[in-house]
Amino acid sequence: MEEPQLFTFGDIERAPEAPGLYAWYARIYAPAGDYRRQVGEDGVDHGERRFRELLAKHLLRFRLPPFELRGQGTFGASWRGQMHERSSDLHQDIFLARVAADASLDDEEFGLEKNLGRIAKDEKKRAFLARVLTELTPLVSAPIYIGVAKNLRSRLRQHVSLYQGLRDTIGTDKDKLEALKEKVAAEGLSFAQRAIACDFSPDHLVVAVCNVRDISNGQWSDEELRNMAGVAEWLANRWHRPFAGRR
């Protein structure tokens, strides 16, 4: 069997018309303008600022949604609330170089701040780190969504079409985007809606496919292959728990 194929939004039509599994990944998009040295009249290298903002913003895209908590006591007493991830606030401060002098950092966080500072001040190191981060996907990246289809090309085409249509509808309307985020948090919704709510653009998204027909060597019908792939998809989602998957 060949290595899983990777496709972007622009080449979905090359995906196989066969049953199988697919996994969406979110990679960083780091064009040269986001790390190239550019010293302003104030003597500040704005390339460092843009690079830090790039990393910080991409980190936010992976921020976990709040956990819903419910409790029940005697005589019908009940509690309900949310737990929000607080560590991401400190991480934003580290990447944006705004950690307070009296902030309490553990050894890992202190090392991250120190090493990031050295990299961010050097254009060549910024460019190298951007390349490394881009190459990580999907080698050491977790999928953000795992799905199954009887026809991979057709299913992925639906994903892309729904994403593009919804993105065109929302445009730059912040109120519509906030409404979508609230609806996703409450109802889950589809991959396209979740991807937009997480601020993933087409430049961030790539999909890997596993064509199970290639593995079967013609032993089973597409219907049987789809059913077996469905079991594999159920297991894969529970093994890896992609954060943009069904809640």
Backbone torsions as a table, in degrees:
resi	resn	phi	psi	omega
1	MET	NA	137.4	178.9
2	GLU	-76.2	165.4	176.3
3	GLU	-63.2	149.6	177.9
4	PRO	-55.1	140.2	180.0
5	GLN	-83.8	145.2	178.1
6	LEU	-111.7	137.0	179.5
7	PHE	-133.6	146.9	173.6
8	THR	-102.5	178.0	177.1
9	PHE	-57.2	-33.9	-173.7
10	GLY	-77.9	-14.9	-178.0
11	ASP	-128.5	29.2	177.4
12	ILE	-58.0	-30.8	-178.6
13	GLU	-65.6	-9.5	176.1
14	ARG	-89.4	-7.3	-179.9
15	ALA	-65.3	148.6	-177.1
16	PRO	-68.9	144.8	172.9
17	GLU	-89.6	74.7	-174.2
18	ALA	-153.1	159.0	176.9
19	PRO	-71.3	152.0	178.5
20	GLY	167.7	-170.5	178.1
21	LEU	-110.5	155.9	176.2
22	TYR	-140.4	152.0	-179.7
23	ALA	-137.1	122.6	176.0
24	TRP	-85.6	138.5	177.2
25	TYR	-123.5	152.3	177.3
26	ALA	-116.5	112.0	179.5
27	ARG	-103.9	160.0	176.9
28	ILE	-75.7	143.9	176.3
29	TYR	-112.5	109.8	-172.1
30	ALA	-128.6	79.2	175.1
31	PRO	-66.6	161.1	-174.4
32	ALA	-56.4	-32.0	-179.0
33	GLY	-63.0	-16.7	-179.4
34	ASP	-89.5	-4.1	177.6
35	TYR	-138.9	-8.7	-178.3
36	ARG	-65.3	141.5	-179.7
37	ARG	-65.1	131.1	177.1
38	GLN	-148.7	100.4	-177.2
39	VAL	-90.6	124.1	-179.3
40	GLY	-85.9	-178.7	179.2
41	GLU	-62.7	-21.6	179.4
42	ASP	-83.8	0.4	179.2
43	GLY	81.0	5.3	-178.6
44	VAL	-92.5	136.6	175.6
45	ASP	-81.5	102.6	-177.9
46	HIS	-72.9	-13.7	173.3
47	GLY	-63.8	-36.3	176.8
48	GLU	-64.5	-44.8	179.9
49	ARG	-61.9	-46.0	-178.8
50	ARG	-63.9	-38.4	-179.5
51	PHE	-66.0	-43.0	177.6
52	ARG	-62.5	-42.3	179.5
53	GLU	-65.2	-37.2	177.8
54	LEU	-59.8	-49.2	-178.8
55	LEU	-66.2	-42.6	-178.7
56	ALA	-63.6	-41.8	-178.7
57	LYS	-67.4	-40.3	-180.0
58	HIS	-67.9	-34.0	177.1
59	LEU	-62.3	-38.9	179.6
60	LEU	-63.9	-29.7	-179.3
61	ARG	-62.8	-23.8	-178.4
62	PHE	-100.7	11.0	179.4
63	ARG	-64.8	131.4	-177.9
64	LEU	-70.8	141.8	175.9
65	PRO	-67.7	158.8	-179.9
66	PRO	-64.1	148.3	176.0
67	PHE	-85.4	135.4	176.1
68	GLU	-86.4	129.3	179.6
69	LEU	-117.7	136.7	175.7
70	ARG	-135.7	140.4	177.6
71	GLY	-139.3	152.7	-178.9
72	GLN	-136.6	134.5	179.6
73	GLY	-116.7	-163.3	-178.7
74	THR	-74.8	156.3	177.2
75	PHE	55.9	35.6	174.0
76	GLY	78.3	5.4	177.2
77	ALA	-65.4	137.5	-178.7
78	SER	-141.7	155.3	179.6
79	TRP	-132.2	150.4	176.9
80	ARG	-151.6	140.1	179.2
81	GLY	-170.1	-175.4	-179.6
82	GLN	-127.3	147.0	172.3
83	MET	-113.9	123.4	-178.6
84	HIS	-103.2	144.1	177.0
85	GLU	-69.6	119.7	-176.9
86	ARG	-95.6	-22.1	-176.7
87	SER	-62.9	-29.0	-177.6
88	SER	-65.0	-27.4	178.0
89	ASP	-64.9	-43.5	177.9
90	LEU	-66.2	-39.6	179.6
91	HIS	-62.9	-37.7	175.8
92	GLN	-62.0	-41.4	178.6
93	ASP	-62.2	-39.5	179.7
94	ILE	-64.6	-48.5	-175.8
95	PHE	-71.4	-26.2	179.5
96	LEU	-97.2	10.0	176.2
97	ALA	55.5	47.3	180.0
98	ARG	-131.4	28.0	177.8
99	VAL	-69.5	128.8	-179.8
100	ALA	-65.5	148.9	-177.4
101	ALA	-59.9	-30.8	-178.1
102	ASP	-98.8	13.7	180.0
103	ALA	-68.4	146.7	179.8
104	SER	-96.8	109.8	179.0
105	LEU	-110.8	139.3	172.9
106	ASP	-80.3	178.1	-174.9
107	ASP	-60.4	-40.5	-179.3
108	GLU	-65.3	-45.9	-179.5
109	GLU	-65.8	-38.7	178.1
110	PHE	-64.1	-43.0	178.8
111	GLY	-64.4	-39.8	177.9
112	LEU	-61.6	-47.3	-179.3
113	GLU	-60.1	-42.4	-177.7
114	LYS	-67.3	-48.5	-178.2
115	ASN	-67.5	-40.4	178.8
116	LEU	-62.5	-38.7	178.8
117	GLY	-60.1	-41.4	178.8
118	ARG	-65.9	-41.7	-179.1
119	ILE	-68.5	-45.3	-173.9
120	ALA	-63.5	-24.2	-178.2
121	LYS	-86.8	-3.6	-176.1
122	ASP	-120.9	117.4	-176.4
123	GLU	-58.4	-43.3	-178.4
124	LYS	-65.2	-38.2	178.2
125	LYS	-69.6	-36.3	176.3
126	ARG	-61.7	-45.8	-179.6
127	ALA	-63.0	-40.2	-179.1
128	PHE	-67.0	-44.8	179.4
129	LEU	-63.0	-39.3	177.9
130	ALA	-60.6	-40.6	179.1
131	ARG	-66.8	-44.2	179.4
132	VAL	-59.6	-46.1	-178.8
133	LEU	-63.2	-35.2	177.8
134	THR	-68.7	-40.4	-177.8
135	GLU	-71.5	-16.0	-177.6
136	LEU	-64.1	-26.7	-175.1
137	THR	-92.1	126.2	0.2
138	PRO	-99.4	17.1	-172.1
139	LEU	-53.6	-51.8	179.6
140	VAL	-127.2	37.1	179.1
141	SER	-111.6	144.4	174.3
142	ALA	-85.4	139.8	176.5
143	PRO	-65.9	148.5	176.3
144	ILE	-95.2	-12.8	178.8
145	TYR	-159.5	136.2	177.8
146	ILE	-124.2	132.1	-179.4
147	GLY	-139.0	175.4	-179.3
148	VAL	-136.1	150.2	-177.9
149	ALA	-151.9	149.6	172.4
150	LYS	-77.4	-30.6	176.2
151	ASN	-132.1	105.6	-174.0
152	LEU	-60.8	-45.1	-177.7
153	ARG	-61.5	-45.5	-179.2
154	SER	-63.0	-42.3	-178.5
155	ARG	-66.7	-43.8	-179.4
156	LEU	-68.2	-33.5	175.9
157	ARG	-61.8	-38.9	177.0
158	GLN	-63.5	-43.2	178.0
159	HIS	-56.9	-50.4	-176.5
160	VAL	-64.9	-43.0	-178.9
161	SER	-63.3	-44.1	179.2
162	LEU	-65.3	-41.5	179.0
163	TYR	-60.5	-50.3	-176.4
164	GLN	-64.9	-39.8	179.0
165	GLY	-64.8	-43.2	179.8
166	LEU	-68.1	-39.1	179.5
167	ARG	-65.1	-39.1	177.7
168	ASP	-65.5	-36.7	-179.8
169	THR	-67.0	-42.4	-178.5
170	ILE	-75.0	-42.4	-179.3
171	GLY	56.4	-127.0	179.5
172	THR	-106.0	16.1	-178.6
173	ASP	-76.9	104.9	-176.6
174	LYS	-66.3	-32.1	179.3
175	ASP	-65.9	-41.6	178.2
176	LYS	-65.2	-38.5	179.1
177	LEU	-65.6	-42.8	178.7
178	GLU	-64.2	-38.7	178.1
179	ALA	-63.8	-39.2	177.7
180	LEU	-64.7	-43.8	179.6
181	LYS	-59.4	-42.4	179.4
182	GLU	-65.4	-39.2	-179.6
183	LYS	-69.1	-39.3	177.2
184	VAL	-62.5	-43.3	179.8
185	ALA	-62.4	-35.3	-176.1
186	ALA	-85.7	-35.6	-170.2
187	GLU	-118.9	-12.5	-178.6
188	GLY	90.9	-68.3	178.8
189	LEU	63.1	-167.8	-171.7
190	SER	-88.5	172.1	178.8
191	PHE	-59.6	-45.1	-177.5
192	ALA	-58.8	-43.3	-179.7
193	GLN	-66.9	-39.0	179.0
194	ARG	-68.6	-40.1	-179.5
195	ALA	-62.1	-41.9	178.9
196	ILE	-68.3	-40.6	178.9
197	ALA	-62.5	-30.2	179.0
198	CYS	-86.7	1.1	177.9
199	ASP	70.7	32.0	174.0
200	PHE	-89.8	123.7	177.6
201	SER	-93.3	168.9	176.0
202	PRO	-56.8	-28.2	177.9
203	ASP	-67.0	-23.5	-179.1
204	HIS	-86.4	-24.4	-166.0
205	LEU	-99.1	129.8	171.6
206	VAL	-133.9	152.1	-178.1
207	VAL	-127.9	134.6	175.5
208	ALA	-103.5	141.4	180.0
209	VAL	-122.8	148.8	174.1
210	CYS	-120.4	107.0	-178.4
211	ASN	-82.3	102.4	-175.5
212	VAL	-73.2	-18.3	175.6
213	ARG	-64.2	-36.7	177.7
214	ASP	-63.7	-34.1	-178.3
215	ILE	-76.0	-30.8	-170.8
216	SER	-75.4	-19.4	-176.9
217	ASN	54.7	36.6	174.5
218	GLY	76.1	17.0	-175.8
219	GLN	-77.6	-29.7	-173.0
220	TRP	-132.8	160.8	177.4
221	SER	-72.6	164.2	178.4
222	ASP	-61.7	-34.4	179.1
223	GLU	-63.9	-44.2	178.7
224	GLU	-66.9	-38.9	178.3
225	LEU	-63.8	-39.6	178.1
226	ARG	-62.3	-41.0	-179.7
227	ASN	-65.3	-41.8	179.4
228	MET	-69.5	-38.2	176.8
229	ALA	-63.9	-31.3	178.1
230	GLY	-63.8	-38.3	176.3
231	VAL	-66.4	-42.1	178.4
232	ALA	-61.7	-39.5	179.7
233	GLU	-65.7	-40.9	178.7
234	TRP	-59.3	-46.5	-179.7
235	LEU	-65.8	-45.4	-177.4
236	ALA	-60.5	-39.0	179.7
237	ASN	-66.1	-33.7	-179.7
238	ARG	-85.1	-23.6	173.7
239	TRP	-73.4	-43.8	-170.9
240	HIS	-104.2	-19.3	176.9
241	ARG	44.0	62.1	179.9
242	PRO	-58.3	135.5	-169.1
243	PHE	-71.6	-18.4	175.9
244	ALA	-98.4	12.0	178.1
245	GLY	-78.7	-179.8	-177.0
246	ARG	-63.1	136.9	178.2
247	ARG	-104.6	NA	NA
